[in-house]
Amino acid sequence: MDTQITAFILDVFGNDPPPEIPGNLESVYRGLGRPVDVQRVDGPPGEDLLTRLHRQSEGSEWVLIGHGDSAFYSLHECRRLVEAVLKYDNDWGFAENHPPGIVFDMIRRSALPVMENLRAKGKLPYTRPFLGEILLQDVNLFDLENLYSDVNLRTLRLSFFPDSPQDRETLRAIAGLLDGKAWNVDLDWNALAARILAHRHLLRVHPKYWEIETSTRCLQRCAMCPKTTLGDAAPPAFMDPATFDALVGRICQFSPKPVLALTGLGDAASHPNFLGILAAALAHPVAEVLVETSGADFDLSLADQIMALPGGERLSLIFSLDAVDPKLHAELRPGERPLSAFLETVEYLLLRRPANTWVQAVKMNENFEHLVAFHKHFQRLTPNIIIQKYNPWRGLLPERRLHPAVPFDRIDCWHLKRDLVIRVDGTVPVCKQDLRNEHRLGNAIHEDLETIWARGQAHFEKHLAGWEFCRGCDEHYTYNY
């Protein structure tokens, strides 16, 4: 007697695949060669999705859970998963190193109430990766079957779901590699993965992360900052708020829901109209605004005004402190204010806007032994503690790490693929590591943004081929979004 299986197609996260590549999950379910009861689940997930799936699969021993907006479910890989789970009688089978949207999950129906209890206990929302997040709550509760791909694309961080404009453009590029063939009939996953690896230049689509320098002024002269080494004696420059406002408007037209990082070689908080800059950014439909600051320009009055800004839930403040020992802080970040003044403001904000305030320390020889004390000091207030990788800026700064942790094999640079840097005068270098603007892509204030971004494609392809400019850089494996 055939095992009873209910196969769910979740259409609960509000995304539609590009019309030219419609979802293929139902055809994959039908092609498994087993009797399955296929059911679509529409509408918002609510707070009882797993309970609903348990109720709607009564009489079945297994449930299959996939999403209706992927066009790339692999019939061959999904069959492998089903056969392995049934052979070894596991509780839960899933793809270990396939990108999301290639293989569905197969779960014993009796495990669904257990999963719902874990989700409720952990207060986990129903989002796209909810199954994986539930599993992380207690992996020992389930007998697991992990399906491995012969080709590992993890470093590409691909998703076959249309969750962002960048994802949708990437899916169109990948669909173009199929030469019009029916995906789950004419092409297996390993063949597609090999094609993707051979055409990685196509994965550079719209930028997501926009690093904008609104100020070149900084009240500190930190040893790990390239500004100190460059010895820039020019007077501080500031981006005009009206120019900034217009620029952000054009960014949002070109790259919907961008992430703006107000950073650079200066401190954004030192802008004479810092609040005006923040208000202008938050008035646009940006996904998030990040400010990385030393805190030297902050006081409690400014903190209160920031908390009163409309849209402030999209604003994250990252305070770069590097130490909580007064002497060490003064050595690493020379300036006029004592550490106590910084901590007063930072802790004031941590208590009042805990979700969007962060503290940060760069990990280097000078403070390595102190990082435990740094973490202990702030963990009583927040989990938002960043231990940041030291950046030698392509050899401009001396090495300050005992053992630099760099991948043996170079990874395609995420900054060239997803970031765009804009200097205070509008100059766009090829990346943030191009401190002297040797490879300019244009001027974002005066030129079309799409044209500027397109100019970077040739540099990305040179990078894939081993560009000399990138060889002394180890930022390629780090990413923002």
ABEGO torsion letter per residue (X at the ends): XBBBBBBBBBBAAGBBBBAABBBAAAAAAAAAGBBBBBBBBBEBAEAAAAAAAAAAABGBABBBBBBAABAABBAAAAAAAAAAAAAAGBABBBBAABBBGABBBBBBAAAAAAAAAAAAAAGBBBBAAAAAAAAAABAAABBBBBBBBABBAAAAGBBABBABAAAAAAAAAAAAAAGGBBAAAABBAAAAAAAAAAAAAAABBBBABBBBBABABBABBBAABAAAAAGBABBBBBBBAAAAAAAAAAAAAABBGBBBBBBEABBAAABABAAAAAAAAAABBBABBBBBBAGAABBAAAAAAAAABBGAAABBBBBBAGBABAAAAAAABBBABBAAAAAAAAAAAAAABAAABBBBBBBBAAAAAAAAAAAAAAAAABABBBBBBBBAGGGABBBABABBBBBABBBBBAAAAABBBBBAAGBBBABAABAAGABBAEBAAABBAAAAAAAAAAAAAAAAAGBAAAAABAAAABBAX
